[in-house]
């Protein structure tokens, strides 16, 4: 069963039996979205996603480069690999450190 998740992303062509898949399972998504690069895919059904941001330093009235990293669930129908550009979206806590799920792989338009 394919379903729309309420975000303008294409539904994957491949199907999966993962209960924590936002497209084929029961996992709901809400909240923040980020676009980043997968830096590790060594965990089972999980990836580490990193993106750069600018952090304001009030003392110097300048911006500094900073990086944010999150752990995200990697559904079997998407199966993101290291080096892929992905979009992740916030969801309920799936484990101690995992609060995001991959919803799209590929370049952003």
CORMO-V87082 format. One record per helix or strand of 3 or more residues. SS is the DSSP state (a for helix, b for strand). FROM is the first residue (numbers start at 1). TO is the last residue. Records with the same first field share a line. If there is no record, write none. Layout:
BEGIN
SS=FROM-TO, FROM-TO
END
This chain:
BEGIN
b=29-40, 46-57, 62-73, 85-91, 98-105
END
